[in-house]
């Protein structure tokens, strides 16, 4: 029997709401004016990229997974423009839901685009790139659905077979499975792994980040070690760190990423972890709900404020290793939003961290970023 407390924890990552910021992350932020990078630099030509090397993968730490979504459809072009850089591409197409009688329902097959899949897949430098691994996300499950599923190997086997059949029918290369904490679903994941491996497909599991003692207990090193025996890769959601706080803060403090790598992995399974990098910014304004911002929106906001003569001081947080800017209205008195967002320096620092640890990367999501970002990968 799964306890109510554990079920509440299990449901939380499925709720599609902002994560709660961790209060245990060390210290106050250490701020310094950004050197070598300015608002003018960012606004000059944010979409300029190295066309000659667009298909060359520079990142040497491991595999790179790129998510694309129907609601930011520029991502569909990004993974073609930079196809050599992405080992796996995960279109956010499928939802695993429950019907009126509790039966499993796979919704999303109507989004499948075979022509696009053929354009994304390729052989670059003798490597197979652009392997299509659509995301399958549990959605709308009740507490009772989850409780019954966790304790029923028969139901786990039924859903595993249904997903595997869809993968084979649509000629996918595997799946990305998002179901909350995967340690709660070990039986299902093992059955799905067997089904997929029998047809030479891969299983990638989305992994919520560890933030406190409770999440560290749920996703312990031992739990990760067990799951790593049958899950091929883990896509770590190492972003949204401060999005549950109205005061704002960094999206992905670099020492928090390192804490997750150290806590979860060992030398044998570390290569299976794909560290998440956000391609979007977050805007915080007093009294308002934090708002995610695609980078085109961030650029438009900064350009508008810049042209109006507003004060725009780009700041580098040395502890989090992340840029932010506080925007004041042109009267100099009215406080505008504070925006934290990825920049080339932010991205390169996380790439270097991943290379040092021998882990891969997962990018959420490439339709939200600037084309200039992808040179680094």
N, C-alpha and C positions, 0 to 999 in steps of 0.2 A: 504494500500500500504506500503510495506516495503521499507524504504529509502535506498539509495545507501550506506550510511555510515554503517547502520546496517547490510546490506547484506555483506559488506566487512568484518565486524567483524564476521558474521556468517560463512563466507567461510574460515576464517583464521584457525580455529581448524581442518578443514577437509583437509588442504593442506599437511599434513604428512611431515612437515618440522620442524626444531628445533624451539622451542618457544623462544620468545624474552626475554632476561633477564630483570628483573624489576630493575629500578634504585632507586626506593623508599625504598628498603630494608635497614634497618638502619645500618649505621656505617661501619668502616673498619673491616676486619676479624682479630680476636684475635688468634694468632698462638702460639703453644707451642709444643716442642718435645713430641711425643707420649710416655706415660708412661704405663708400664704393657703390652704393645703390640708392637711387632717389625716386621720387614720384615722377620726375621728368623722364628718367630712364624707363620706368615702367610704362608710361603713357606714350613713349615715342613710337613704338611699333610692336604692340603686344602679341601680334600673330605672326611675326616674322620667324622663320625657322630655316634650318640648314637642309635645303631640298636635296643636295647631293648625297647626304648621309642619312636621309630620312628613314631608310630601312636598315640602318646599321645599329646593332644592339651594343651599347657601351657598358651597360650594367653587367657586372660579372659575379654578383653574389648568388644568383639562382634564377628560378623561373619568375616571369612577370605576368601577372593576370590583370587584364583591363576590363572593367565593367562598362557596359553601355546601356542606356535606358531609352525607351520610346519618348519620354517627355523632354529629354535633352538630345535630340536626334543628331546633332553635330558629331556625337560620338561614333555614329555609324561610319562617318567619313574619316574620322581620326584613325580608327584601327585599320583602315585601308591605306591612308597616307603614310603611316608609320608601322606598317605590318611586321617588319623584321624585328621590332622591339618587343612584341607581345607574344609570349609563348601560348598563352590562353586568352580567349576572349569570351566574356560571359554576358550575353544579352539578358536583360531582366525581363523574361517572358512569362514564366509560369508561376501559378499559385496553386498550392495544394489545399483544397477546401473540403468541407464536409457537407453532404447533401442533407435533405430533410429527414432522411432515415439514417443518417450517420455514415452513409457510404462515402468513399473517397471520390473527389472530383478534381481532375486536372484542368485548370483553365489557363489558356495562353497559347494554345497551338495555332490560333489564327494569326499570331504575330510572326510566326516562323517565315523567314525569307531565304529560300534556297539559293537564289541568285546572289544575294549579298554574302551568304556563307562561302560560296565558291570564290568570290572576290577577296575575301579576307584570308582564306587558307592559302598557304604557299610554302615553297621550300626556299629558304634564304641561308646562304653560307652552309649548305648541307644540313640545315636544321628545319624540321617541320614547325612552322609558326602559324599563329592564328587558329589554334585548335578551338573548336566551338563547344563551350561548356555552359549552357544556359543555366540561369539561377532558377531553382525551384524553392519557393518560400511557403512555409505553413502560414495560412491566413484564416482568421475567423474561427479558430478552434476554441471551444468552451473548455472550462476546467474538467468537465466530465469526459469530453473527447480525449483530452491529454492523458487523464488518469487511466482510462480504458486502454489507450494505445500503448502506454508505457508498460503495462503489465500483460499485454497480449502478443506473444510471439507470432501467432497466426495473422493478426492484423498487420504486424510489422512486415511479415513476409508478403502479404497481399499488396501492400503499398510499394514495397521494393520491386516486386514484379511489374506493377503498373508503370512505375517510372522507368524501369529498364526497358520495357516494351516501347515506350514513347521515344526513348533515346535511340533505340535501334531503328524504329520506323522513320524517324526524322534524320537519321544519319548524323547524329551529334557525336562528338568525341568524348563526351562524359557529361557530368552535371556539377553544379555548385548547389549544395543543399543548405538552406538556412532554416533552422528549426529551434533557435534559442541556444541554450547550453548543450553542446553535443554529448556531454557526458551523461545526460539524462536519457539519451536515445541510442545507447551503445548497441543494443540488440538490433534495432532497426538499421543503423549504419553498417553493422557487420553484414546483415542480410543483403543490403543494397550493394555493398562492396562486392560480395560474392557474385551477385547477378551481373554487375557491371564488368567485373574482371573476366567473367566467362565470355564476354563479347569484346574483350580488349578495350574497355573504356575506363576513364578515370573518375574518381570520386574526390571532390573538394568540399570541405565542410567550412561554413562560416563560423567564426569563433569570436564571441564577445570578449572584450579585453578584461583582464583582471584589474580590479580597482581597490579592493579592500580585503579584509581577512575572510569574509564570507565567500566572495567570488574566487579567492585563492584556494579555499577548501573545495569548492565545487569543481574548479578546473585546476586540480593539483598536478604536479609533475607526473605522479603515477597515473592519473586519469589520462593525461595527454599521451603518456607512453603506451598505454593500452590502446587508445584510439588510433595512434600512429601505426599500429600493426595492420590496420585495414583501411584507413583513410589515407589517400595519396598526398593531399596537400590541405593546409588549413589557412583560410583567408581571415586574418586578424583585423578586427575593426578598431584599429588604434588611432581613432580620431573622435571628434565630438566630446573631447575631454571636459570642456567648460560649458557646453550648450545647455545644460540644465541650470545654469547660474545666471541670474539677471545682471549680475555685476560684470560678467564676461571674463575672458581670459583665453589662453592659448587653446587651439584645437587639438594639438598633439605634442605635448612636451617631450623632448627627445629622451630625457632620462626615464620617463614613464614608459616609452617604447622599449628601452633597454631593460627595464624592470620586467616587462612582460616576456621578453626573449629569455632572460635569465631564469625566470620562475618556471616557465612552461617546458623548455626544451633541454635536451642533453646533446652531446656531440654526435650521437648516432641519428637523432631525428630532427636536428635543427634545420636541415635543408628543406624539411617539409612545411615549415612555417613561412607564410607570405605576409609580410608586415604591411599594413594598410597605410596609404598616403592619401590625404584628402586633396582633391582638385578644386575645392570650393572654399569660399570664405564664410565668416560668421559676423553678423552685425549685431551689436548690443546697444540699446538705448534705454535710459532709465525709465521704468514704468511700462516697458513694452516687452513682449515675448521675443527672445532671440530669434533672428532670422537668418537662415542659410542663404548665401549669395553665390550664384554662378559667377565666374570670374569676369565675364562680359559685363555683368551688372555692376561688379566692383569697379571695373575700369570706367564705365559710364558715370558712376557716382563721383569718382575721384576727378575725372576730367571736368565734369560740371562744376564741382566745387573749386577746382584749380582755376578755371576760366572766370569764375566769379570773384576771385581774389581771396577765397577763404584760406585760413591757416591750415596747412597740411604738413604736419611733422611726422615723417616716417620713422618709426622706432623699432629697433631690434632688441628683442627680449633675449638676453644672453643665456639665461637659464633654460628657457623653453626652446631657444633657437628658432624663433618665429617672428615675423614682422607684424606690426599693427600700426594703425593710424587713428588718431582722434580728430574728428572733424568738427570745426566750429563754423557757425553761420557767418556770413560776411559782415555782420555787425560786431563780431568779435566777442559777443556776450552770450549768445544763445548756444547751448551745448548740443551738438549733433551726435550721431552715432560713433561708436568705436568699432572699427572693423579689423578683425584678425584674418589674415589670408596668406595662402602659399605664394612664394616667389621663387625664382631660380635658386637663390641661396638656400632657402628652406628645403627645397627638393634635393639639392646636391648633398646637403648635410645628412639627410635621411638615407640617400643612396649609399653614401660612404659608411654610415652605421651598418646598413644591411650587408655591405660587402665585408666589413670587418668581422661580422658575426656569421657570415655564410648562410644568410636567410634570403628568401625571395621577396617580391613586392606584389601588392595588389592595389590598384588605383581606383578609388571611388570618386567620381566616375569620370571618364575621359571627355564626355560631352560638356562637363562643367568647367574644364580647364582652358588654358590658352595654348595655342599651337606651339608657342615658343617654349612651353614647359617640357615638351617631349624630346627636345634635343638631348637632354641630360640622360635619358634612359637608353 
